[in-house]
């Protein structure tokens, strides 16, 4: 069986390159998201199928139909601690049905979005690859609907997996999450850098908007100088992007970071101290704003950053823009990627079963995480590992599986 290869094609950006073909003449800022049209795309249909499944069986997470559904995709679902403290410490584990106990498997620890549950997080798309690429996925409630206790829950759950004998490749543990869960994934990584090989933040702005690296070394001293690579991924019209065009007009005080300037400092600290990019040029709010407003380069105008490499590609009928910062070893230690025209959330109409067994339709706000995002995230994460002896961050150009 051939290894699954995400449909990715990277292109260096020049003003005459293919990126211009991906952008409407009016520019990115005028692109609107058409929910109805999205529902009929490949990724839209799959996303709706999974979220509908969640709404029907959300109160019966181990319903036989659900278990058969995942088994048909080659996955075994298990659920732990669901009855403890109203489910605040519940976590589910998905493993390939053909998992070989004599082999080792990479693991993605996924943190749910704000005010969501692990059941909804299971529809994010990472399961769709797990059986083929041979990795384990853990979805954790982390102490509440806003991942309040991720800093202790991550270590507890990893310890339990060891005791239960899961064949985890402990050199390839990754933390990922959406929205508030993206910040939670970063907290887990910064608290346990010896264990987390890389992070994925969906979308790319939350840690810089919410966290407080700018307060000083004591806030992220637990990284102990260990490199934590990361991919920061979302849509071009996602309100939680950072840097993003909206910062040129921002005048409020709702940022956890306290100000736009502090958010820029957070980004700079991650870039230099945590991701350890080789590019040491300082970031400034004024320079970022200048690029977002006036740059003729489509990548700089979208991100406001001077990447070491910029590119455009197409994945599952969606057009993407991106850029990388490289480490001293040439590894893409910090990757920004955005899908043209994709938002942070949308409203969906789903059928739900009432207590009387009657199906009724309701409207729900739902976050937009697609199968293609999971595809791109895994393509990035799987190349990083952490040396078991020295805890050094290692990068491989080999297109490897999760199984080893």
C-alpha positions as CSV (number, residue, x, y, z in Angstrom):
1,X,0.0,0.0,0.0
2,X,1.3,3.4,-1.0
3,X,1.8,6.1,1.6
4,X,-0.9,8.8,1.4
5,X,0.5,12.0,-0.1
6,X,-1.4,15.2,0.5
7,X,-2.2,17.1,-2.7
8,X,0.4,19.9,-2.1
9,X,2.4,21.8,-4.7
10,X,4.6,24.6,-3.4
11,X,5.7,27.4,-5.7
12,X,8.2,30.2,-5.0
13,X,6.5,33.5,-5.3
14,X,7.4,36.2,-7.8
15,X,5.2,39.0,-9.1
16,X,4.8,37.0,-12.3
17,X,4.2,33.6,-10.6
18,X,1.1,31.4,-10.4
19,X,-0.1,33.1,-7.2
20,X,-1.6,35.9,-9.3
21,X,-3.8,33.3,-10.9
22,X,-5.2,32.3,-7.5
23,X,-6.4,35.9,-6.7
24,X,-9.3,37.7,-8.2
25,X,-8.4,41.0,-9.8
26,X,-10.2,42.9,-7.1
27,X,-7.9,41.5,-4.4
28,X,-8.2,39.2,-1.4
29,X,-10.0,41.7,0.7
30,X,-13.1,41.6,-1.6
31,X,-13.5,37.8,-1.5
32,X,-16.7,36.6,0.3
33,X,-17.5,33.2,1.7
34,X,-20.5,31.5,0.1
35,X,-21.8,29.0,2.6
36,X,-24.2,27.4,0.2
37,X,-21.5,26.9,-2.5
38,X,-19.1,25.6,0.2
39,X,-21.6,22.8,1.2
40,X,-21.4,21.3,-2.3
41,X,-17.6,21.1,-2.5
42,X,-15.7,17.9,-1.7
43,X,-14.5,19.2,1.7
44,X,-17.8,20.8,2.5
45,X,-19.7,17.6,1.9
46,X,-17.4,15.6,4.1
47,X,-17.4,18.3,6.8
48,X,-21.2,18.4,6.9
49,X,-21.4,14.5,7.0
50,X,-19.2,14.5,10.1
51,X,-20.8,17.4,11.9
52,X,-24.3,15.9,11.2
53,X,-23.1,12.6,12.8
54,X,-22.0,14.5,15.8
55,X,-25.3,16.3,16.3
56,X,-27.3,13.1,16.1
57,X,-25.1,11.1,18.5
58,X,-23.5,13.8,20.7
59,X,-25.2,12.4,23.8
60,X,-24.2,8.8,23.0
61,X,-20.5,9.0,22.1
62,X,-20.0,5.3,22.0
63,X,-23.2,4.5,20.0
64,X,-22.7,1.3,18.0
65,X,-23.4,3.2,14.8
66,X,-20.6,5.6,15.5
67,X,-18.2,2.8,16.3
68,X,-19.1,1.1,13.1
69,X,-18.7,4.4,11.2
70,X,-15.1,4.8,12.4
71,X,-14.4,1.1,12.0
72,X,-15.3,1.4,8.3
73,X,-12.7,4.1,8.1
74,X,-10.2,1.8,9.7
75,X,-10.3,3.3,13.2
76,X,-11.0,2.1,16.7
77,X,-12.6,4.6,19.1
78,X,-12.2,4.4,22.9
79,X,-13.5,6.9,25.5
80,X,-12.1,7.4,29.0
81,X,-13.2,9.4,32.1
82,X,-16.4,10.4,30.5
83,X,-18.4,10.1,33.7
84,X,-15.8,11.9,35.9
85,X,-16.8,15.4,37.0
86,X,-19.4,15.9,34.3
87,X,-16.9,14.9,31.6
88,X,-14.4,17.7,32.3
89,X,-11.6,15.2,32.1
90,X,-12.8,13.0,29.4
91,X,-10.6,12.0,26.5
92,X,-11.1,9.8,23.4
93,X,-8.4,7.8,21.6
94,X,-8.5,6.8,18.0
95,X,-6.1,4.1,16.8
96,X,-5.7,2.3,13.4
97,X,-7.6,-1.0,13.5
98,X,-4.6,-2.8,12.2
99,X,-2.2,-1.2,14.7
100,X,0.8,-3.5,15.3
101,X,1.8,-3.6,19.0
102,X,5.4,-4.3,17.9
103,X,5.6,-0.9,16.0
104,X,5.4,2.6,17.2
105,X,2.9,5.3,16.2
106,X,3.1,9.1,16.1
107,X,0.4,10.8,18.2
108,X,-1.6,14.1,17.8
109,X,-3.0,15.5,21.0
110,X,-5.9,17.7,19.8
111,X,-7.5,20.4,21.9
112,X,-11.1,21.4,21.1
113,X,-12.3,24.9,20.3
114,X,-13.7,27.3,22.9
115,X,-17.1,26.2,24.3
116,X,-16.9,22.9,22.4
117,X,-16.5,19.3,23.3
118,X,-14.2,16.4,22.3
119,X,-17.1,14.9,20.3
120,X,-17.2,17.9,18.1
121,X,-13.4,18.0,17.8
122,X,-13.5,14.5,16.5
123,X,-15.1,15.9,13.3
124,X,-12.1,18.2,12.6
125,X,-10.7,16.0,9.8
126,X,-7.6,14.4,11.6
127,X,-9.4,11.1,11.9
128,X,-9.8,10.9,8.1
129,X,-6.0,10.5,7.7
130,X,-5.2,8.5,10.9
131,X,-6.0,5.0,9.5
132,X,-4.1,5.6,6.2
133,X,-1.1,7.5,7.6
134,X,-1.0,5.3,10.7
135,X,-1.0,7.7,13.6
136,X,-3.0,7.9,16.9
137,X,-5.3,10.9,17.7
138,X,-6.2,11.9,21.3
139,X,-9.1,14.4,21.8
140,X,-9.0,15.8,25.4
141,X,-11.6,18.0,27.2
142,X,-8.7,19.5,29.2
143,X,-10.7,20.3,32.3
144,X,-13.5,22.3,30.7
145,X,-15.0,23.9,27.6
146,X,-12.1,26.3,27.4
147,X,-9.2,23.9,28.0
148,X,-8.8,25.3,31.5
149,X,-6.4,22.6,32.8
150,X,-4.5,21.6,29.7
151,X,-1.1,22.2,31.4
152,X,-1.9,19.3,33.8
153,X,-4.2,17.2,31.7
154,X,-1.7,16.8,28.9
155,X,0.8,15.2,31.2
156,X,-1.8,13.1,33.0
157,X,-3.2,11.7,29.7
158,X,0.2,10.9,28.3
159,X,1.0,9.1,31.5
160,X,-2.1,7.1,31.3
161,X,-1.4,6.1,27.7
162,X,2.0,4.8,28.8
163,X,0.4,2.8,31.6
164,X,-2.2,1.4,29.2
165,X,0.5,0.2,26.9
166,X,-0.3,2.2,23.7
167,X,2.5,1.8,21.2
168,X,3.2,5.5,21.0
169,X,6.4,6.8,19.3
170,X,7.3,9.2,22.1
171,X,9.7,11.1,19.9
172,X,6.8,12.1,17.7
173,X,4.1,13.6,19.9
174,X,2.3,16.7,18.5
175,X,0.0,19.2,20.0
176,X,-2.8,20.8,17.9
177,X,-6.0,22.7,18.4
178,X,-8.6,25.1,17.0
179,X,-9.3,28.6,18.4
180,X,-8.9,28.5,22.1
181,X,-7.6,25.0,21.6
182,X,-4.7,26.4,19.5
183,X,-3.6,28.4,22.6
184,X,-4.1,25.3,24.7
185,X,-1.8,23.3,22.3
186,X,0.9,26.0,22.7
187,X,0.5,25.9,26.5
188,X,1.0,22.1,26.4
189,X,4.1,22.4,24.2
190,X,5.7,25.2,26.3
191,X,5.0,23.3,29.5
192,X,6.3,20.0,28.2
193,X,8.8,20.8,25.5
194,X,10.7,17.6,26.1
195,X,7.7,15.7,24.9
196,X,6.0,17.8,22.2
197,X,7.9,17.7,18.8
198,X,5.8,20.4,17.0
199,X,2.5,22.3,17.3
200,X,-0.4,23.1,14.9
201,X,-2.5,26.2,15.6
202,X,-5.8,26.5,13.8
203,X,-6.2,29.4,12.9
204,X,-2.9,31.0,13.3
205,X,-3.5,34.0,15.6
206,X,-4.7,32.9,19.0
207,X,-1.4,32.3,20.9
208,X,-0.2,35.8,19.9
209,X,-3.5,37.5,20.6
210,X,-4.2,35.6,23.9
211,X,-1.0,34.6,25.6
212,X,1.6,36.6,27.4
213,X,5.1,35.7,26.2
214,X,5.8,39.5,26.2
215,X,5.8,39.5,30.0
216,X,9.3,38.0,30.0
217,X,11.3,34.8,30.1
218,X,9.5,33.5,33.1
219,X,6.3,33.0,31.0
220,X,7.9,30.6,28.6
221,X,11.0,29.6,30.6
222,X,9.7,26.0,30.6
223,X,10.8,25.7,27.0
224,X,14.3,25.5,28.4
225,X,15.7,26.7,25.1
226,X,14.2,23.7,23.2
227,X,13.0,24.5,19.7
228,X,9.2,24.1,19.2
229,X,8.4,24.2,15.4
230,X,4.8,25.2,14.5
231,X,2.3,25.6,11.7
232,X,-0.2,28.4,12.0
233,X,-3.1,27.8,9.6
234,X,-6.5,29.2,8.8
235,X,-8.5,31.2,6.2
236,X,-7.9,34.6,4.8
237,X,-11.1,35.9,6.2
238,X,-10.7,34.3,9.6
239,X,-11.1,37.0,12.3
240,X,-8.5,35.2,14.5
241,X,-5.6,35.6,12.1
242,X,-2.5,37.4,13.3
243,X,-0.9,39.4,11.7
244,X,-4.0,40.1,9.7
245,X,-5.5,43.1,7.8
246,X,-7.9,43.9,10.6
247,X,-5.0,45.1,12.8
248,X,-4.6,48.2,10.6
249,X,-7.9,49.5,12.0
250,X,-7.8,48.0,15.5
251,X,-8.5,50.4,18.3
252,X,-10.0,48.3,21.0
253,X,-8.6,46.7,24.2
254,X,-10.0,43.1,24.0
255,X,-6.7,41.3,23.3
256,X,-5.5,39.0,26.0
257,X,-2.0,40.3,25.1
258,X,-3.2,43.8,26.0
259,X,-2.3,45.6,22.8
260,X,-1.4,45.1,19.2
261,X,2.2,46.0,20.1
262,X,2.3,43.2,22.7
263,X,0.8,40.8,20.2
264,X,3.6,41.6,17.8
265,X,6.1,41.0,20.7
266,X,4.5,37.6,21.3
267,X,4.9,36.8,17.6
268,X,8.6,37.9,17.6
269,X,9.4,35.9,20.8
270,X,7.9,32.8,19.3
271,X,9.8,33.3,16.0
272,X,13.2,34.0,17.6
273,X,13.1,32.2,21.0
274,X,10.7,29.3,20.7
275,X,10.7,28.4,17.0
276,X,14.3,29.6,16.8
277,X,14.2,30.8,13.2
278,X,17.5,31.8,11.7
279,X,16.1,35.0,10.4
280,X,16.8,37.5,13.2
281,X,15.3,40.6,11.7
282,X,13.1,42.4,14.2
283,X,9.4,42.7,13.8
284,X,7.5,45.9,14.3
285,X,3.9,46.9,14.2
286,X,4.6,49.7,11.8
287,X,6.4,47.5,9.4
288,X,3.7,44.9,9.5
289,X,1.0,47.5,9.0
290,X,2.9,49.1,6.1
291,X,3.0,45.7,4.3
292,X,-0.6,44.9,5.0
293,X,-1.7,48.3,3.6
294,X,0.7,49.1,0.8
295,X,2.6,46.1,-0.4
296,X,2.1,44.9,-4.0
297,X,3.3,41.5,-3.1
298,X,0.2,39.3,-2.4
299,X,1.9,37.3,0.3
300,X,3.2,40.3,2.2
301,X,-0.2,42.1,1.8
302,X,-1.9,39.1,3.4
303,X,0.5,38.3,6.2
304,X,2.5,41.5,6.7
305,X,5.7,39.4,7.1
306,X,8.9,38.9,5.2
307,X,9.2,35.1,4.9
308,X,12.3,33.2,4.0
309,X,10.1,31.4,1.5
310,X,6.7,32.3,0.2
311,X,4.4,30.1,-2.0
312,X,1.0,29.3,-3.3
313,X,-0.6,25.9,-3.8
314,X,-3.9,24.1,-4.4
315,X,-5.3,21.4,-2.1
316,X,-8.6,19.7,-2.5
317,X,-10.0,22.5,-4.8
318,X,-9.0,25.2,-2.4
319,X,-6.3,27.9,-3.1
320,X,-3.8,28.6,-0.4
321,X,-1.1,31.2,0.3
322,X,1.8,30.5,2.7
323,X,5.2,31.3,3.9
324,X,8.0,29.7,6.0
325,X,10.7,30.9,8.3
326,X,13.7,28.5,8.4
327,X,15.9,27.4,11.3
328,X,19.6,27.2,11.1
329,X,19.3,23.6,9.9
330,X,17.0,24.6,7.0
331,X,13.9,23.2,8.7
332,X,10.6,25.3,8.2
333,X,10.4,26.0,11.9
334,X,7.5,28.4,11.5
335,X,4.9,28.0,8.8
336,X,1.9,30.3,8.1
337,X,-0.8,29.1,5.7
338,X,-4.2,30.5,4.7
339,X,-7.0,29.3,2.5
340,X,-8.3,32.0,0.3
341,X,-11.9,33.0,1.3
342,X,-12.3,30.6,4.3
343,X,-13.8,32.1,7.5
344,X,-13.5,31.2,11.2
345,X,-17.0,30.0,11.7
346,X,-20.4,29.5,9.9
347,X,-23.9,28.5,10.7
348,X,-25.2,25.0,9.9
349,X,-28.6,23.5,10.0
350,X,-28.4,20.0,11.4
351,X,-30.9,17.3,12.4
352,X,-30.9,16.4,16.1
353,X,-32.7,13.6,17.9
354,X,-34.9,14.8,20.8
355,X,-35.4,12.8,24.1
356,X,-38.6,11.4,22.6
357,X,-36.8,10.0,19.6
358,X,-38.0,12.6,17.2
359,X,-35.6,14.2,14.6
360,X,-35.8,17.9,14.5
361,X,-33.7,20.5,12.6
362,X,-31.7,23.2,14.5
363,X,-29.2,25.9,13.6
364,X,-25.7,25.8,15.1
365,X,-22.7,28.0,15.0
366,X,-19.8,25.7,13.9
367,X,-16.1,26.3,13.4
368,X,-14.7,25.8,10.0
369,X,-11.9,23.1,10.1
370,X,-11.7,21.1,6.9
371,X,-10.1,17.8,5.9
372,X,-7.6,19.7,3.7
373,X,-6.4,21.7,6.7
374,X,-5.7,18.4,8.6
375,X,-4.0,17.2,5.5
376,X,-1.6,20.1,5.4
377,X,-1.0,20.1,9.1
378,X,-0.1,16.4,9.2
379,X,2.2,16.9,6.2
380,X,4.1,19.5,8.3
381,X,4.1,17.8,11.7
382,X,5.1,14.4,10.7
383,X,8.6,15.5,9.6
384,X,9.6,16.7,13.1
385,X,10.7,14.6,16.0
386,X,12.4,15.0,19.3
387,X,15.6,13.0,20.2
388,X,14.7,10.8,23.1
389,X,18.1,11.3,24.8
390,X,19.0,14.9,24.1
391,X,15.4,16.3,23.4
392,X,16.9,18.0,20.3
393,X,14.4,19.0,17.7
394,X,15.0,17.1,14.5
395,X,13.7,17.6,11.0
396,X,13.4,15.0,8.2
397,X,12.8,15.8,4.5
398,X,11.6,12.2,4.0
399,X,7.9,11.8,3.4
400,X,7.3,9.4,6.3
401,X,4.3,7.6,7.8
402,X,3.1,7.9,11.3
403,X,4.0,4.2,11.8
404,X,7.6,3.2,12.5
